[in-house]
Amino acid sequence: MTRKYKVLIVDDSPSILHALARAFAETPYEVTTCNDPVKSYEMIENEHFDIVISDIMMPVLDGLSLLRKIKNYNGTIQVIMITGYITINNTLNAFRYGANDIFFKPFKDMHELIDAVDAAARKLNRINQVLKELASEKGT
């Protein structure tokens, strides 16, 4: 990884947030957690987050709606969905709306989720490299 990426984890369950924050403690990511999806979107607008991990089933603003809002706001933000409410429809819609990946609770292996975040970071590295190349070509 070429830079430290900021990750926002959104879930209405405090125990899930705590477990995920603990799992990412030894990673190179700067992790913030939020148990309110409406507030999380405000945080995305006001702060810079590179990667979002979001639950699907949440009150007031469900994760699929949050995903759509994030992608409309900034399509380069990488989003990984998590859910305990497994349906084909939720899964297909998550990918249709631009999610990088989806994981089902309870998590079998937290390292798979960390690997997905690593993959999202690599994608961001590539996006940044392409943008840098475009900027340098415009300057010449």
Chimera marker file (.cmm) of the C-alpha trace (Angstrom):
<marker_set name="trace">
<marker id="1" x="0.000" y="0.000" z="0.000" r="1" g="1" b="0" radius="0.5"/>
<marker id="2" x="1.302" y="3.439" z="-0.866" r="1" g="1" b="0" radius="0.5"/>
<marker id="3" x="-0.742" y="5.444" z="1.636" r="1" g="1" b="0" radius="0.5"/>
<marker id="4" x="-2.759" y="4.949" z="4.798" r="1" g="1" b="0" radius="0.5"/>
<marker id="5" x="-6.411" y="4.564" z="3.892" r="1" g="1" b="0" radius="0.5"/>
<marker id="6" x="-9.293" y="5.663" z="6.099" r="1" g="1" b="0" radius="0.5"/>
<marker id="7" x="-11.976" y="3.048" z="6.707" r="1" g="1" b="0" radius="0.5"/>
<marker id="8" x="-15.461" y="3.750" z="8.073" r="1" g="1" b="0" radius="0.5"/>
<marker id="9" x="-17.334" y="0.794" z="9.564" r="1" g="1" b="0" radius="0.5"/>
<marker id="10" x="-21.121" y="1.248" z="9.826" r="1" g="1" b="0" radius="0.5"/>
<marker id="11" x="-23.316" y="-1.167" z="11.787" r="1" g="1" b="0" radius="0.5"/>
<marker id="12" x="-26.167" y="-0.626" z="14.247" r="1" g="1" b="0" radius="0.5"/>
<marker id="13" x="-24.762" y="-3.376" z="16.505" r="1" g="1" b="0" radius="0.5"/>
<marker id="14" x="-22.175" y="-2.118" z="19.033" r="1" g="1" b="0" radius="0.5"/>
<marker id="15" x="-20.774" y="-5.645" z="19.458" r="1" g="1" b="0" radius="0.5"/>
<marker id="16" x="-20.132" y="-5.980" z="15.702" r="1" g="1" b="0" radius="0.5"/>
<marker id="17" x="-18.481" y="-2.549" z="15.621" r="1" g="1" b="0" radius="0.5"/>
<marker id="18" x="-16.267" y="-3.497" z="18.567" r="1" g="1" b="0" radius="0.5"/>
<marker id="19" x="-15.278" y="-6.842" z="17.000" r="1" g="1" b="0" radius="0.5"/>
<marker id="20" x="-14.458" y="-5.259" z="13.646" r="1" g="1" b="0" radius="0.5"/>
<marker id="21" x="-12.496" y="-2.399" z="15.230" r="1" g="1" b="0" radius="0.5"/>
<marker id="22" x="-10.489" y="-4.997" z="17.178" r="1" g="1" b="0" radius="0.5"/>
<marker id="23" x="-9.893" y="-7.067" z="14.027" r="1" g="1" b="0" radius="0.5"/>
<marker id="24" x="-8.537" y="-4.027" z="12.164" r="1" g="1" b="0" radius="0.5"/>
<marker id="25" x="-6.377" y="-2.805" z="15.071" r="1" g="1" b="0" radius="0.5"/>
<marker id="26" x="-3.257" y="-4.509" z="13.707" r="1" g="1" b="0" radius="0.5"/>
<marker id="27" x="-3.788" y="-3.366" z="10.115" r="1" g="1" b="0" radius="0.5"/>
<marker id="28" x="-2.366" y="-0.252" z="8.444" r="1" g="1" b="0" radius="0.5"/>
<marker id="29" x="-5.853" y="1.287" z="8.155" r="1" g="1" b="0" radius="0.5"/>
<marker id="30" x="-7.178" y="4.245" z="10.104" r="1" g="1" b="0" radius="0.5"/>
<marker id="31" x="-10.549" y="2.907" z="11.295" r="1" g="1" b="0" radius="0.5"/>
<marker id="32" x="-13.583" y="4.862" z="12.483" r="1" g="1" b="0" radius="0.5"/>
<marker id="33" x="-16.842" y="3.221" z="13.558" r="1" g="1" b="0" radius="0.5"/>
<marker id="34" x="-20.398" y="4.535" z="13.524" r="1" g="1" b="0" radius="0.5"/>
<marker id="35" x="-23.648" y="2.895" z="14.678" r="1" g="1" b="0" radius="0.5"/>
<marker id="36" x="-25.937" y="5.373" z="12.894" r="1" g="1" b="0" radius="0.5"/>
<marker id="37" x="-26.191" y="5.123" z="9.084" r="1" g="1" b="0" radius="0.5"/>
<marker id="38" x="-27.578" y="8.659" z="8.701" r="1" g="1" b="0" radius="0.5"/>
<marker id="39" x="-24.713" y="10.102" z="10.751" r="1" g="1" b="0" radius="0.5"/>
<marker id="40" x="-22.247" y="7.913" z="8.847" r="1" g="1" b="0" radius="0.5"/>
<marker id="41" x="-23.291" y="9.510" z="5.557" r="1" g="1" b="0" radius="0.5"/>
<marker id="42" x="-22.783" y="12.968" z="7.085" r="1" g="1" b="0" radius="0.5"/>
<marker id="43" x="-19.314" y="11.823" z="8.155" r="1" g="1" b="0" radius="0.5"/>
<marker id="44" x="-18.585" y="10.662" z="4.590" r="1" g="1" b="0" radius="0.5"/>
<marker id="45" x="-19.569" y="14.098" z="3.268" r="1" g="1" b="0" radius="0.5"/>
<marker id="46" x="-17.567" y="16.007" z="5.897" r="1" g="1" b="0" radius="0.5"/>
<marker id="47" x="-14.474" y="13.819" z="6.259" r="1" g="1" b="0" radius="0.5"/>
<marker id="48" x="-12.533" y="11.825" z="3.709" r="1" g="1" b="0" radius="0.5"/>
<marker id="49" x="-13.074" y="8.058" z="3.850" r="1" g="1" b="0" radius="0.5"/>
<marker id="50" x="-11.581" y="5.761" z="1.248" r="1" g="1" b="0" radius="0.5"/>
<marker id="51" x="-13.313" y="2.505" z="2.179" r="1" g="1" b="0" radius="0.5"/>
<marker id="52" x="-16.665" y="1.864" z="3.878" r="1" g="1" b="0" radius="0.5"/>
<marker id="53" x="-17.782" y="-1.407" z="5.441" r="1" g="1" b="0" radius="0.5"/>
<marker id="54" x="-21.546" y="-1.268" z="5.958" r="1" g="1" b="0" radius="0.5"/>
<marker id="55" x="-24.243" y="-3.526" z="7.329" r="1" g="1" b="0" radius="0.5"/>
<marker id="56" x="-27.290" y="-3.922" z="5.096" r="1" g="1" b="0" radius="0.5"/>
<marker id="57" x="-30.116" y="-4.149" z="7.645" r="1" g="1" b="0" radius="0.5"/>
<marker id="58" x="-30.146" y="-0.939" z="9.706" r="1" g="1" b="0" radius="0.5"/>
<marker id="59" x="-32.916" y="1.354" z="10.925" r="1" g="1" b="0" radius="0.5"/>
<marker id="60" x="-33.842" y="4.622" z="9.169" r="1" g="1" b="0" radius="0.5"/>
<marker id="61" x="-31.302" y="4.200" z="6.323" r="1" g="1" b="0" radius="0.5"/>
<marker id="62" x="-30.585" y="0.642" z="5.183" r="1" g="1" b="0" radius="0.5"/>
<marker id="63" x="-27.140" y="-0.293" z="3.915" r="1" g="1" b="0" radius="0.5"/>
<marker id="64" x="-28.162" y="-0.650" z="0.268" r="1" g="1" b="0" radius="0.5"/>
<marker id="65" x="-29.563" y="2.891" z="0.283" r="1" g="1" b="0" radius="0.5"/>
<marker id="66" x="-26.400" y="4.087" z="2.017" r="1" g="1" b="0" radius="0.5"/>
<marker id="67" x="-24.323" y="2.305" z="-0.658" r="1" g="1" b="0" radius="0.5"/>
<marker id="68" x="-26.224" y="4.095" z="-3.433" r="1" g="1" b="0" radius="0.5"/>
<marker id="69" x="-25.808" y="7.471" z="-1.709" r="1" g="1" b="0" radius="0.5"/>
<marker id="70" x="-22.071" y="6.885" z="-1.262" r="1" g="1" b="0" radius="0.5"/>
<marker id="71" x="-21.570" y="5.883" z="-4.897" r="1" g="1" b="0" radius="0.5"/>
<marker id="72" x="-23.589" y="8.897" z="-6.103" r="1" g="1" b="0" radius="0.5"/>
<marker id="73" x="-21.525" y="11.171" z="-3.866" r="1" g="1" b="0" radius="0.5"/>
<marker id="74" x="-18.119" y="9.720" z="-4.781" r="1" g="1" b="0" radius="0.5"/>
<marker id="75" x="-17.851" y="6.664" z="-6.995" r="1" g="1" b="0" radius="0.5"/>
<marker id="76" x="-14.249" y="5.993" z="-6.013" r="1" g="1" b="0" radius="0.5"/>
<marker id="77" x="-15.133" y="5.225" z="-2.384" r="1" g="1" b="0" radius="0.5"/>
<marker id="78" x="-14.834" y="1.454" z="-2.068" r="1" g="1" b="0" radius="0.5"/>
<marker id="79" x="-17.753" y="-0.203" z="-0.247" r="1" g="1" b="0" radius="0.5"/>
<marker id="80" x="-17.913" y="-3.661" z="1.300" r="1" g="1" b="0" radius="0.5"/>
<marker id="81" x="-21.269" y="-4.892" z="2.587" r="1" g="1" b="0" radius="0.5"/>
<marker id="82" x="-21.879" y="-7.127" z="5.602" r="1" g="1" b="0" radius="0.5"/>
<marker id="83" x="-25.168" y="-8.720" z="6.581" r="1" g="1" b="0" radius="0.5"/>
<marker id="84" x="-26.810" y="-11.255" z="8.813" r="1" g="1" b="0" radius="0.5"/>
<marker id="85" x="-29.924" y="-11.055" z="6.650" r="1" g="1" b="0" radius="0.5"/>
<marker id="86" x="-28.918" y="-13.159" z="3.684" r="1" g="1" b="0" radius="0.5"/>
<marker id="87" x="-31.073" y="-13.005" z="0.562" r="1" g="1" b="0" radius="0.5"/>
<marker id="88" x="-30.271" y="-13.389" z="-3.115" r="1" g="1" b="0" radius="0.5"/>
<marker id="89" x="-31.938" y="-10.024" z="-3.718" r="1" g="1" b="0" radius="0.5"/>
<marker id="90" x="-29.769" y="-8.192" z="-1.152" r="1" g="1" b="0" radius="0.5"/>
<marker id="91" x="-26.644" y="-9.842" z="-2.506" r="1" g="1" b="0" radius="0.5"/>
<marker id="92" x="-27.386" y="-9.063" z="-6.157" r="1" g="1" b="0" radius="0.5"/>
<marker id="93" x="-28.445" y="-5.501" z="-5.356" r="1" g="1" b="0" radius="0.5"/>
<marker id="94" x="-25.268" y="-4.893" z="-3.351" r="1" g="1" b="0" radius="0.5"/>
<marker id="95" x="-23.157" y="-5.799" z="-6.367" r="1" g="1" b="0" radius="0.5"/>
<marker id="96" x="-25.507" y="-4.002" z="-8.785" r="1" g="1" b="0" radius="0.5"/>
<marker id="97" x="-25.173" y="-0.791" z="-6.768" r="1" g="1" b="0" radius="0.5"/>
<marker id="98" x="-21.372" y="-0.974" z="-6.750" r="1" g="1" b="0" radius="0.5"/>
<marker id="99" x="-20.269" y="-2.944" z="-3.691" r="1" g="1" b="0" radius="0.5"/>
<marker id="100" x="-16.814" y="-4.500" z="-3.953" r="1" g="1" b="0" radius="0.5"/>
<marker id="101" x="-17.771" y="-7.536" z="-1.900" r="1" g="1" b="0" radius="0.5"/>
<marker id="102" x="-20.280" y="-8.892" z="0.603" r="1" g="1" b="0" radius="0.5"/>
<marker id="103" x="-19.747" y="-10.941" z="3.759" r="1" g="1" b="0" radius="0.5"/>
<marker id="104" x="-22.288" y="-12.788" z="5.843" r="1" g="1" b="0" radius="0.5"/>
<marker id="105" x="-22.538" y="-12.652" z="9.622" r="1" g="1" b="0" radius="0.5"/>
<marker id="106" x="-21.466" y="-14.343" z="11.711" r="1" g="1" b="0" radius="0.5"/>
<marker id="107" x="-18.046" y="-14.029" z="10.120" r="1" g="1" b="0" radius="0.5"/>
<marker id="108" x="-16.306" y="-17.350" z="9.482" r="1" g="1" b="0" radius="0.5"/>
<marker id="109" x="-12.881" y="-15.768" z="9.108" r="1" g="1" b="0" radius="0.5"/>
<marker id="110" x="-12.229" y="-12.096" z="9.840" r="1" g="1" b="0" radius="0.5"/>
<marker id="111" x="-9.088" y="-12.313" z="7.688" r="1" g="1" b="0" radius="0.5"/>
<marker id="112" x="-11.286" y="-12.665" z="4.579" r="1" g="1" b="0" radius="0.5"/>
<marker id="113" x="-12.843" y="-9.278" z="5.351" r="1" g="1" b="0" radius="0.5"/>
<marker id="114" x="-9.401" y="-7.768" z="5.930" r="1" g="1" b="0" radius="0.5"/>
<marker id="115" x="-8.258" y="-9.289" z="2.610" r="1" g="1" b="0" radius="0.5"/>
<marker id="116" x="-11.246" y="-7.623" z="0.906" r="1" g="1" b="0" radius="0.5"/>
<marker id="117" x="-10.211" y="-4.271" z="2.371" r="1" g="1" b="0" radius="0.5"/>
<marker id="118" x="-6.650" y="-4.908" z="1.148" r="1" g="1" b="0" radius="0.5"/>
<marker id="119" x="-8.071" y="-5.567" z="-2.342" r="1" g="1" b="0" radius="0.5"/>
<marker id="120" x="-10.071" y="-2.319" z="-2.162" r="1" g="1" b="0" radius="0.5"/>
<marker id="121" x="-6.895" y="-0.462" z="-1.157" r="1" g="1" b="0" radius="0.5"/>
<marker id="122" x="-5.046" y="-1.962" z="-4.144" r="1" g="1" b="0" radius="0.5"/>
<marker id="123" x="-7.875" y="-0.792" z="-6.406" r="1" g="1" b="0" radius="0.5"/>
<marker id="124" x="-7.583" y="2.712" z="-4.932" r="1" g="1" b="0" radius="0.5"/>
<marker id="125" x="-3.826" y="2.625" z="-5.512" r="1" g="1" b="0" radius="0.5"/>
<marker id="126" x="-4.502" y="1.824" z="-9.169" r="1" g="1" b="0" radius="0.5"/>
<marker id="127" x="-7.143" y="4.564" z="-9.492" r="1" g="1" b="0" radius="0.5"/>
<marker id="128" x="-4.724" y="7.086" z="-7.962" r="1" g="1" b="0" radius="0.5"/>
<marker id="129" x="-1.925" y="5.924" z="-10.279" r="1" g="1" b="0" radius="0.5"/>
<marker id="130" x="-4.120" y="6.370" z="-13.369" r="1" g="1" b="0" radius="0.5"/>
<marker id="131" x="-5.260" y="9.820" z="-12.212" r="1" g="1" b="0" radius="0.5"/>
<marker id="132" x="-1.663" y="10.840" z="-11.566" r="1" g="1" b="0" radius="0.5"/>
<marker id="133" x="-0.642" y="9.678" z="-15.057" r="1" g="1" b="0" radius="0.5"/>
<marker id="134" x="-3.535" y="11.628" z="-16.605" r="1" g="1" b="0" radius="0.5"/>
<marker id="135" x="-2.586" y="14.755" z="-14.669" r="1" g="1" b="0" radius="0.5"/>
<marker id="136" x="1.062" y="14.519" z="-15.739" r="1" g="1" b="0" radius="0.5"/>
<marker id="137" x="0.055" y="14.000" z="-19.396" r="1" g="1" b="0" radius="0.5"/>
<marker id="138" x="-2.177" y="17.082" z="-19.308" r="1" g="1" b="0" radius="0.5"/>
<marker id="139" x="0.732" y="19.086" z="-17.958" r="1" g="1" b="0" radius="0.5"/>
<marker id="140" x="2.938" y="18.210" z="-20.931" r="1" g="1" b="0" radius="0.5"/>
<link id1="1" id2="2" r="1" g="1" b="0" radius="0.2"/>
<link id1="2" id2="3" r="1" g="1" b="0" radius="0.2"/>
<link id1="3" id2="4" r="1" g="1" b="0" radius="0.2"/>
<link id1="4" id2="5" r="1" g="1" b="0" radius="0.2"/>
<link id1="5" id2="6" r="1" g="1" b="0" radius="0.2"/>
<link id1="6" id2="7" r="1" g="1" b="0" radius="0.2"/>
<link id1="7" id2="8" r="1" g="1" b="0" radius="0.2"/>
<link id1="8" id2="9" r="1" g="1" b="0" radius="0.2"/>
<link id1="9" id2="10" r="1" g="1" b="0" radius="0.2"/>
<link id1="10" id2="11" r="1" g="1" b="0" radius="0.2"/>
<link id1="11" id2="12" r="1" g="1" b="0" radius="0.2"/>
<link id1="12" id2="13" r="1" g="1" b="0" radius="0.2"/>
<link id1="13" id2="14" r="1" g="1" b="0" radius="0.2"/>
<link id1="14" id2="15" r="1" g="1" b="0" radius="0.2"/>
<link id1="15" id2="16" r="1" g="1" b="0" radius="0.2"/>
<link id1="16" id2="17" r="1" g="1" b="0" radius="0.2"/>
<link id1="17" id2="18" r="1" g="1" b="0" radius="0.2"/>
<link id1="18" id2="19" r="1" g="1" b="0" radius="0.2"/>
<link id1="19" id2="20" r="1" g="1" b="0" radius="0.2"/>
<link id1="20" id2="21" r="1" g="1" b="0" radius="0.2"/>
<link id1="21" id2="22" r="1" g="1" b="0" radius="0.2"/>
<link id1="22" id2="23" r="1" g="1" b="0" radius="0.2"/>
<link id1="23" id2="24" r="1" g="1" b="0" radius="0.2"/>
<link id1="24" id2="25" r="1" g="1" b="0" radius="0.2"/>
<link id1="25" id2="26" r="1" g="1" b="0" radius="0.2"/>
<link id1="26" id2="27" r="1" g="1" b="0" radius="0.2"/>
<link id1="27" id2="28" r="1" g="1" b="0" radius="0.2"/>
<link id1="28" id2="29" r="1" g="1" b="0" radius="0.2"/>
<link id1="29" id2="30" r="1" g="1" b="0" radius="0.2"/>
<link id1="30" id2="31" r="1" g="1" b="0" radius="0.2"/>
<link id1="31" id2="32" r="1" g="1" b="0" radius="0.2"/>
<link id1="32" id2="33" r="1" g="1" b="0" radius="0.2"/>
<link id1="33" id2="34" r="1" g="1" b="0" radius="0.2"/>
<link id1="34" id2="35" r="1" g="1" b="0" radius="0.2"/>
<link id1="35" id2="36" r="1" g="1" b="0" radius="0.2"/>
<link id1="36" id2="37" r="1" g="1" b="0" radius="0.2"/>
<link id1="37" id2="38" r="1" g="1" b="0" radius="0.2"/>
<link id1="38" id2="39" r="1" g="1" b="0" radius="0.2"/>
<link id1="39" id2="40" r="1" g="1" b="0" radius="0.2"/>
<link id1="40" id2="41" r="1" g="1" b="0" radius="0.2"/>
<link id1="41" id2="42" r="1" g="1" b="0" radius="0.2"/>
<link id1="42" id2="43" r="1" g="1" b="0" radius="0.2"/>
<link id1="43" id2="44" r="1" g="1" b="0" radius="0.2"/>
<link id1="44" id2="45" r="1" g="1" b="0" radius="0.2"/>
<link id1="45" id2="46" r="1" g="1" b="0" radius="0.2"/>
<link id1="46" id2="47" r="1" g="1" b="0" radius="0.2"/>
<link id1="47" id2="48" r="1" g="1" b="0" radius="0.2"/>
<link id1="48" id2="49" r="1" g="1" b="0" radius="0.2"/>
<link id1="49" id2="50" r="1" g="1" b="0" radius="0.2"/>
<link id1="50" id2="51" r="1" g="1" b="0" radius="0.2"/>
<link id1="51" id2="52" r="1" g="1" b="0" radius="0.2"/>
<link id1="52" id2="53" r="1" g="1" b="0" radius="0.2"/>
<link id1="53" id2="54" r="1" g="1" b="0" radius="0.2"/>
<link id1="54" id2="55" r="1" g="1" b="0" radius="0.2"/>
<link id1="55" id2="56" r="1" g="1" b="0" radius="0.2"/>
<link id1="56" id2="57" r="1" g="1" b="0" radius="0.2"/>
<link id1="57" id2="58" r="1" g="1" b="0" radius="0.2"/>
<link id1="58" id2="59" r="1" g="1" b="0" radius="0.2"/>
<link id1="59" id2="60" r="1" g="1" b="0" radius="0.2"/>
<link id1="60" id2="61" r="1" g="1" b="0" radius="0.2"/>
<link id1="61" id2="62" r="1" g="1" b="0" radius="0.2"/>
<link id1="62" id2="63" r="1" g="1" b="0" radius="0.2"/>
<link id1="63" id2="64" r="1" g="1" b="0" radius="0.2"/>
<link id1="64" id2="65" r="1" g="1" b="0" radius="0.2"/>
<link id1="65" id2="66" r="1" g="1" b="0" radius="0.2"/>
<link id1="66" id2="67" r="1" g="1" b="0" radius="0.2"/>
<link id1="67" id2="68" r="1" g="1" b="0" radius="0.2"/>
<link id1="68" id2="69" r="1" g="1" b="0" radius="0.2"/>
<link id1="69" id2="70" r="1" g="1" b="0" radius="0.2"/>
<link id1="70" id2="71" r="1" g="1" b="0" radius="0.2"/>
<link id1="71" id2="72" r="1" g="1" b="0" radius="0.2"/>
<link id1="72" id2="73" r="1" g="1" b="0" radius="0.2"/>
<link id1="73" id2="74" r="1" g="1" b="0" radius="0.2"/>
<link id1="74" id2="75" r="1" g="1" b="0" radius="0.2"/>
<link id1="75" id2="76" r="1" g="1" b="0" radius="0.2"/>
<link id1="76" id2="77" r="1" g="1" b="0" radius="0.2"/>
<link id1="77" id2="78" r="1" g="1" b="0" radius="0.2"/>
<link id1="78" id2="79" r="1" g="1" b="0" radius="0.2"/>
<link id1="79" id2="80" r="1" g="1" b="0" radius="0.2"/>
<link id1="80" id2="81" r="1" g="1" b="0" radius="0.2"/>
<link id1="81" id2="82" r="1" g="1" b="0" radius="0.2"/>
<link id1="82" id2="83" r="1" g="1" b="0" radius="0.2"/>
<link id1="83" id2="84" r="1" g="1" b="0" radius="0.2"/>
<link id1="84" id2="85" r="1" g="1" b="0" radius="0.2"/>
<link id1="85" id2="86" r="1" g="1" b="0" radius="0.2"/>
<link id1="86" id2="87" r="1" g="1" b="0" radius="0.2"/>
<link id1="87" id2="88" r="1" g="1" b="0" radius="0.2"/>
<link id1="88" id2="89" r="1" g="1" b="0" radius="0.2"/>
<link id1="89" id2="90" r="1" g="1" b="0" radius="0.2"/>
<link id1="90" id2="91" r="1" g="1" b="0" radius="0.2"/>
<link id1="91" id2="92" r="1" g="1" b="0" radius="0.2"/>
<link id1="92" id2="93" r="1" g="1" b="0" radius="0.2"/>
<link id1="93" id2="94" r="1" g="1" b="0" radius="0.2"/>
<link id1="94" id2="95" r="1" g="1" b="0" radius="0.2"/>
<link id1="95" id2="96" r="1" g="1" b="0" radius="0.2"/>
<link id1="96" id2="97" r="1" g="1" b="0" radius="0.2"/>
<link id1="97" id2="98" r="1" g="1" b="0" radius="0.2"/>
<link id1="98" id2="99" r="1" g="1" b="0" radius="0.2"/>
<link id1="99" id2="100" r="1" g="1" b="0" radius="0.2"/>
<link id1="100" id2="101" r="1" g="1" b="0" radius="0.2"/>
<link id1="101" id2="102" r="1" g="1" b="0" radius="0.2"/>
<link id1="102" id2="103" r="1" g="1" b="0" radius="0.2"/>
<link id1="103" id2="104" r="1" g="1" b="0" radius="0.2"/>
<link id1="104" id2="105" r="1" g="1" b="0" radius="0.2"/>
<link id1="105" id2="106" r="1" g="1" b="0" radius="0.2"/>
<link id1="106" id2="107" r="1" g="1" b="0" radius="0.2"/>
<link id1="107" id2="108" r="1" g="1" b="0" radius="0.2"/>
<link id1="108" id2="109" r="1" g="1" b="0" radius="0.2"/>
<link id1="109" id2="110" r="1" g="1" b="0" radius="0.2"/>
<link id1="110" id2="111" r="1" g="1" b="0" radius="0.2"/>
<link id1="111" id2="112" r="1" g="1" b="0" radius="0.2"/>
<link id1="112" id2="113" r="1" g="1" b="0" radius="0.2"/>
<link id1="113" id2="114" r="1" g="1" b="0" radius="0.2"/>
<link id1="114" id2="115" r="1" g="1" b="0" radius="0.2"/>
<link id1="115" id2="116" r="1" g="1" b="0" radius="0.2"/>
<link id1="116" id2="117" r="1" g="1" b="0" radius="0.2"/>
<link id1="117" id2="118" r="1" g="1" b="0" radius="0.2"/>
<link id1="118" id2="119" r="1" g="1" b="0" radius="0.2"/>
<link id1="119" id2="120" r="1" g="1" b="0" radius="0.2"/>
<link id1="120" id2="121" r="1" g="1" b="0" radius="0.2"/>
<link id1="121" id2="122" r="1" g="1" b="0" radius="0.2"/>
<link id1="122" id2="123" r="1" g="1" b="0" radius="0.2"/>
<link id1="123" id2="124" r="1" g="1" b="0" radius="0.2"/>
<link id1="124" id2="125" r="1" g="1" b="0" radius="0.2"/>
<link id1="125" id2="126" r="1" g="1" b="0" radius="0.2"/>
<link id1="126" id2="127" r="1" g="1" b="0" radius="0.2"/>
<link id1="127" id2="128" r="1" g="1" b="0" radius="0.2"/>
<link id1="128" id2="129" r="1" g="1" b="0" radius="0.2"/>
<link id1="129" id2="130" r="1" g="1" b="0" radius="0.2"/>
<link id1="130" id2="131" r="1" g="1" b="0" radius="0.2"/>
<link id1="131" id2="132" r="1" g="1" b="0" radius="0.2"/>
<link id1="132" id2="133" r="1" g="1" b="0" radius="0.2"/>
<link id1="133" id2="134" r="1" g="1" b="0" radius="0.2"/>
<link id1="134" id2="135" r="1" g="1" b="0" radius="0.2"/>
<link id1="135" id2="136" r="1" g="1" b="0" radius="0.2"/>
<link id1="136" id2="137" r="1" g="1" b="0" radius="0.2"/>
<link id1="137" id2="138" r="1" g="1" b="0" radius="0.2"/>
<link id1="138" id2="139" r="1" g="1" b="0" radius="0.2"/>
<link id1="139" id2="140" r="1" g="1" b="0" radius="0.2"/>
</marker_set>
